[in-house]
Amino acid sequence: MTDSGADSLVQDEIVILVHGTFAGDKDGNDEGHRWWQRGSDTWRWLEDNLPPGVSLPQDGRLFHWSGANTQSARLSASMELLALLVELERKGRAYHLVGHSHGGSVIWEALLTSQVLRRGGMLADHLYHALVRRGVLSYDESGSGAVGNRSLARKYQAVSSELELGRLRSWTTLGTPFLCHLPQGGLLARGWRDAKFSLAGEVRPRDFKAPRWTAPLALTYMLGVFGPSLLLSLAVSWFELSWIIRLVWLVLAIAGLKYTLKVVVRGDVTHALTTRARLARSAFARFSSRWLGLYAATDEAITGLRALCPPEAPGYAQLSVPPAQRGIPRKPTAQWPRVPTLLRLNAPLKHVALAPQVSMGYGYYFTGSTLTEDAYGRVNKWFMPGVNAALAKRLLRTGQGCDVPYTDLVHVSTWPVPIDAGVVGLPDRIDAALERNAMAHAGLLGLEVRQMIARAAMNGTRLPGIAAGQQLSVSGKALVHTSYCTDPEVLRMIRHHIAVSSRTCQAEAAGAGTAADVRRWIAATREHVAEKVTSHDAQAHGATAS
């Protein structure tokens, strides 16, 4: 993950483009055909049409991240992006952010992290090292990269003003599925399924530290159970017990240690996620006036991820009030369908209907069951359903990109905070045009695939060889989700939002090239966002106060 061109002496407001999942360049090239790279169609359009006083980075590295479909990769990218923003703040450079798909998620996580750090008064370790790599901060005199809480608190003071992100002029997200991750919970940790779990209440200074019970629990087990068990199991003679019993004792002690550490880590993750989710509302209230979210009603990524959320999950508004103030008891209204046992073990064949006849070892006409057949049946009945359920869970979390342990993806929203019910993300005519174009290109995609298969048949070539040497020309345009960055109407909306948010653009220049109905829609949307944020905060504070 690297940079953006921030070293230019020209102090135009800079536009930083953040790509989404699977859209990165594995070779780290700044130039290419991808929408965020120099030389692409989108880049050239923005170069020609951005308002006066606003420009793309003309030199230096662009912002890169892996583009992996995992929450851990998005969080790491958000730390790198936040380090870049702090660097721009220190240089006095104003900036605009534009993110497509999970690039918008990366932007939001960076903004949310800035809110968390400001309230906690301490840097995060990952951000500290990212700032050191950029030369914003330096390592201690010892030169060691290891830092403790006191050191991170001191380092925070050096960048506290930059973490205000006062030079952020605007941020625009395109087709972004904002993900709300909440803790699973477990022993000594309250998760989102618990009836007493709530995101209501003020965040206190104590909430930015690890739970008080985790360290004592680990220390108690180490000194009271694991240490003595280790000494006894290694003793030469322990009540004349055999080495097998001592080995079993040691294995049980190690298993207990592993479980204890698991409980401690789960508690830390639950605490951090809950604190972060509680601060999301105030972070959105802080940055919402500078945000424009554009998305189509039929966006495939948003609708697809929403389908992967737990059907029994309570609404965000319900989680935002204290449990005692909830009008309706939390009861699951739906649940995941039962996973069919698709993966089964097949018993060896007893015979095959071939002529001449072939015996598989049981005789030609043996019809009774065998011992192995009964064993396979028992395995398929009692063991394989659990294997199928575990495999389905793993595939589900892979599709969600949820790789953070003890975490569930509970809500997917078109807004950074899930309060977007009944909100549209594009003017009707632009939404309809995107859908028509995607459908048209989907038809062309089918035609290209048919032509590819026909060429393979006529040339006597294997299909994988043809597919490996040819790229489908319309594949990216066959989805609404991948069409935003090349649609002129959407690009004009981005340009207009940047222009009206810029402090270098005159009012008459801001509206140039944008249809009147689109200008009215953007203005009405910004007002609606402000009203929605205000009303939601008032409801949450009212419920907490009562």
N, C-alpha and C positions, 0 to 999 in steps of 0.2 A: 504494500500500500504506500503510495507516494502522493505527492504534492499537487500543487497547482501553481501556475505562474504568478507569483506574488512579488517578484523582485523588480518588476518594471518600474521605471521612474515616472511614467505617466500615471497620474492618480485618478484615472477614470474609475467609476464603480465597476467592480469585476463580477462576472457571472460564472459561477462554478456549477458544472454539470455532473450529476451523480447517476451512474447507470444502475440497472437493477440486476436481478438474478440471471446468471448464465450469459450476461452481456459484456463481461470483461474481456480484455485481451490477454491471453495467456502469456504472450511474449512481452507485455508491458509497453506496447507501441502507443505513442500519442497521436499518430496519424493513421487513418484508416477509414473504412466505410461505416463503422458503427456511429450511431447518432451523436455520441458525445466526443468523438475524436475529430481532430483537425482534418479538414478536407472533406468531411462527410457532407451530404446534402443539407442536413439540419444545421451543421456548423456554418456553412456558407450562407444559409438563409439568415441566421442570427447575426452574422458579421455584417450583412447588408442592411438589416432592418432594425437592429437595436437602437434605442433612442440616443440622442447626443449625450455624451458624458458617461455612457455605459458601454463596456466592451468585454469581449472574451479574452482570456489570457493569451497574450501573443508570444510569450516565450516561457521557458521553464516547464517543469513536469505538470501534467494534468493530474487530477485526482483519480487514483486507481484503487480498486479493492478486488478481492477474489471473485465475487459474484456467486459464491457457493450458497446453496439453498439450506442454510442452517442459521439459527438464531445466534449462535456463538460467532459466526463470521460477520453477521450484521452488527453485533455489538462491538467487535474488534474494529470494524470499519468506521463505526460512529466515533470511537475514540480517536482514530486517525483524523477524521474530518473535524472533530472538535479541536484537535491540536492545530490544524490548519487555520481554523477560524480565530483561535487565540493569537496565532502568528499574524494574521491580517489585522486583528484589532490592535496589536502592539505597533504595527507599522502605520496605523491610522488609515487603513484602506477599507472603504465601504464595499459591501458585497451583496449579491443576490444568489440564492440557491435554487436550482431546478433539478428535481429528481424524478426518474421514471420507475414505476413498479416498486421493488424493494429499495431502490435508491431513495425514494421518499421515506421509507422506513428508517434507513440509515440517517437521513437528515433529522427525523423526529427523535430518534434515540440520542443523537448528539445534543439536540436542544434540551431534551429531558434530563440528560446527564448534567448539563450546565446548571439546571435548576436544582438537582440533587446536591451537587457540589457546593453551590452557593448556600443552600440551607444547612449543609453539614459542616462547612468550614474546613474541608480537607480534600486534597486531591486523591483521585484514584490511582493506583499503582500503574495501570496500563496507560493512562493519560500522562502521567509523569514521564515515563520512558519515551512516549511519543513526542512530548515537548522537548526532551533532551535531544532526541534525534534531529529536531528542527532548529536547535540552537536557541530556543526560547528560554530554557532552563539549563543548568549544568549539574553534573553530579557533585556530590560532596567532595571535600578535599581528599578523602581516602580513595576516591575513584571507583568505589564499589557501587554497583547498581542496586544493592539491597537497601531498602528504605523501610522505616517504621512509621507508626502513626504520628509521632511527634514531628518527624522530618517532613511527612506529607502535609501536616498542618502548617509548618513553616513555609513550605514551597507554595502552598495555596495562597498565602498572603502576597506572594510575588506576582500572581496572575489573577487575583480576585477581581480587579476592575475589568480585565479583559473578558472574564467569564460572564460579565453582564451582557455581552454580545450586543452592545449598543449600536454597532455599525452594521448590523444585519438590516438590510432595507426590505427584502421580501424573500419569501420561499414559496415555491410552486411545486406541487406534486401531481404526477400524471398516472392515473390508474394504479394508485398505491393501495394495497390492502394493509391497513394498519393493524398490527397484531397486539392483542392484549394477553400477555402471559401472566398466569397466576399460580401460586404454589399448590402442589398436590396435597401437602399436609401429611401427617402421620403421627407417630409417637412423639409427644411433647411439641408438636408443630400443627398449627391450625390452618387447614387448606380451604380452598374455595367451596368444597362440598360440605364443609361444616356449617351447620345452621347459625353458628355464632360468628362466622367469618364476616368481616365488614371492612370496607374502604373508607368509612366515615371517620371523622375526628381529625384533630390537628396533629401534625407531625412534630414530635418533640425532639430536642437535641439528643436525648438518650436513644432515639430510634436510629441514629446513624452509627451506632456502635453494635457490636455483636451481642446477642442475647446473653444475659448474665449467667445462665445455667449451663451453657455449652462447655466452657473451659473446666468448671468444677466437675462436671460429669465425666469428661475424658480423664481428668487427673485422678478422680476417685477410682475409676476402673483400673487405670494403669497401676496405681499404688496398692489398691486393695485386692485386686483379683489377678490381673495379668502378671505383675511382677512376682508375687509369691508362687503362682502356678508355674512360671518359667523356672524359678529356682528349684522347686520341688521336682519337676519333671526331669531336670538335668542332674539331680542328685544321684550319687552312686548307688545308694540303697535307701529306698523309701518304703518303710514298713514291709520290706521283703516283697514288694509288688514287682511284677515282671515289667520289662521294658515296653511291652505292648500297651499295658494299662497306662503307663506314664506318657507314652506317645499319644494315646487317645486323649488324655487329660490336657496335653499341650495343644493338640489340634482344637479341642473345644475352647481353650483359653484364647487362641488366635482367632477363632470364629467369633467369639464374644467381643474381642477387640475390634474386629472389622465391623460388627454390627453397631458397636458403640460409636465408632467414628462416623458411620453412616447416619446415625441419629443426630450427631453433632453437625455434620455438613448439611443435612436436611433442615435443621433448625436455622442455620446461618442463611441458607438460600431462601427459606420461607420468610425470614425477617427482612432480607434485602428486597425481595420481590414485592412484599406487601408495602414497605416504605416507598419504593419506587412507584407503585401503582397509586398510592395515595397522593403523591406529588404530581401525578400526571395532569390532574385537573388544573392546578395552579400554574403548571408549565404551559398548558394550552391557553389559559387565560392571558398569560404573559406574552405569548407569541402569536395568538390567533389573529390579531389585527393586521399582521403582515403575511398571512397565509392565503393562498388560493389553491383549492383542491379541485382538479378536473378529472372526471371519470365518467365512463359510459354506463348506462343501466345494465348492459349485457356484457360488461367486462369479464372475460373468462377467468382471469386470475382471482378477482375478488369473489365472484360467485363460486368458483371451485373451492377456494379456501374456506369460505363460509360453510360449505357442505361438509367440511372435515371437522367442524367444531362440535363439541359434545352437545347432543340434542337436549340433554337435561339441564344445561347450564342456565342459571338465573340471569335475568337482565342486568345490565350495568347499573341502571337506576336503582334497582333493588339492592345491589351490593353497596351503593353509595350512601345508604342510610343505616343507622344502628339497627341491630336485629330486633330490639324491642319496639322500634317505630315502624316496622314493616307491616303493612296492612294485611297482606296475604301470606300465610305460612309457606315456607319454601318447600314445595313438593315437586319431584320430577314430573314433568309433563310428557316426556318422551325418553327413550333410551335407544342405545345402539342396537341394530338388529343382530340376532344371534349369528355368529360366524359359522358357516357350513364347513364340514370337515372335508375340505378339498384335497388335502394332502393325506394320502393313505398308503399303507404298506400292502403290497399284493403278494399273496402266497405263491410259491412255485407252481407252475402248471403241471397237472397230472398227465394230460395228453393233449395232442394237437391234431386237428382234423386234416391230416395230410394223407395223400396216397402216392406211393406206398406208405403203409402205416408206420408211425414212429412212436415208440414208447418213451415216456419221460421218467421211467424208473418205477412206475406204479402198476404196470400191466396195461393192456390195451383197453380194458373195460372196467377198471376199478372206479367205483362211484362213491365209496365211503370217504369220510373225512379223515385227515391225517393229523398227527400231533402238531406238526408245524402249522397246518391250516388253523387249528384251534388257537394256537399261540398268536398267529397274526390277527385273528379275529379279536382276541382279548386286547392286544395292543391298539388296534384301531378303535375299539370301543372306549377304553379307559385312558389311554395315553395320548393318542393323536389329536383329540379335540383340544387339549391344552397346548400342544405344539402349534396347531393352526391358530389358536387365539393369540399366542405370543407372536407368531409371524405376522398376523393381521395388525397387531398393535405396533410392531416395528415398522411395517409398511405405512401405517397411518402417520406415525410421528415423522417418518422420512418425508412423506408428502407435505406435512405441515412445516417441515424444516425445524421442528422442535427438538433440539439435541441437548438442551440444558437440563441436567438431572433434576428430578423432583419438581418439574415444571409442566404445566399443561397450557396449551393454546385454548383459551376459553371463548374469546370474542374476536371476530374479524370485522373491521369497520372501514368505512370510507373517510372517516374523520380520525384524527389522532386519538381522540377519546370517543368511545362508542355512544355518542348522543346524536347520531345522524339520522334518526328515524324520519322518513318522509321527505328527505332532502334529495334534490337532483344535482348531478355533477356537471351538466353541460346544458346549454340551450337546446331546446327540442330539435331544431333543424340540424344542428351540428351532430347531435347524438344520432339522429336518423341517418345522416350522411355517412358517418363512420360505420354504422351497421350495414348499410347498402354496399359500401366499398369492400368491407370484409367479406360479405356474402359473394360479391362478384369475383373477388380474387380467390376465394375458396373454390369456386367453380373452375377457374383457370388452373388452380393447383391440381385439381383432379385430372384435368386435361393433360397437364405436363407429366403427371405420374403415368398415365396411360401411354403417352408417347414414349416415355422412357422404357416401359415394359415392351412396347412394340419394337423399339430399336434393338433391345436385347434379344428378342426372339428372332428378328430378321438377320442379325449379325452373328447369331449363335454364341452370344456372350452371356456369361452369368450376370444376373441382375446386380449382385453386390459390386462387381467391377464397374458397371455403368454408374451406379449411385455414388460410388466413391469419387469418381472423376467429374461429377457434375453437381452444381448447386442450383436448387430450384429458385427461379427468379422472383416468384411471388409468395414464397413461403412466409416471409415476415408480415405481409400485408393481408394474409388470410385470417388474421385474428384482430379483433378490435383492440385488444390489449397491446399489441405491438404496432399499432397504426398512429398513435398520438403524435409521435415525434416527427412524422413526415407529413402530417395533415396541415395545410396552410392556415385553415381557420383556427386550429388549436395553437399553432405557433403565433398567430396574431394575438390570441388571448394571452399567451405568456408574455409577449412583447408589451401589451397594454398594461398588464399587472406590474411588470418591472418599471414601466414608464411612470405610472401614477404613484409608485412607491419611491421612485428616485428623487433625490434632492437636487439633481442637476438638470432635470428635464422641465421645460416650460409646459404649461397646461395645454396649450394648443398643439404642441408636438406630441403630448401623451396620447391624445385621441386619434392621431393621424393613422390612417390605414385600417381602423377598426370600425366595423359596422355599428350603427347607433344602437340596435337591439342588443348587441353583444356588450357594449359599454354599459347599458342599463342593467343587463343581467349580472355583470361582474359587480357593479355597485350594490345591487340588491342582495347579492350573495354575501358580500362582506358585511353588510348590515345584518343579515340574517344570522351569520356566524356570531357576531357580537351579541345579538339578542339571545341566541341559544346558550352561549357560554354564561351570560349573566343570569338567565333564568335557572339554569342547572345548578350554578353555584349557590343561588339564593335558596333553592329547594334543599340542597344538601346541607347548607348551614342551618336552615330552619329546622330540619329534622334532627340535626345534631344538638341544637340548642334546646329543643323540646324534650 
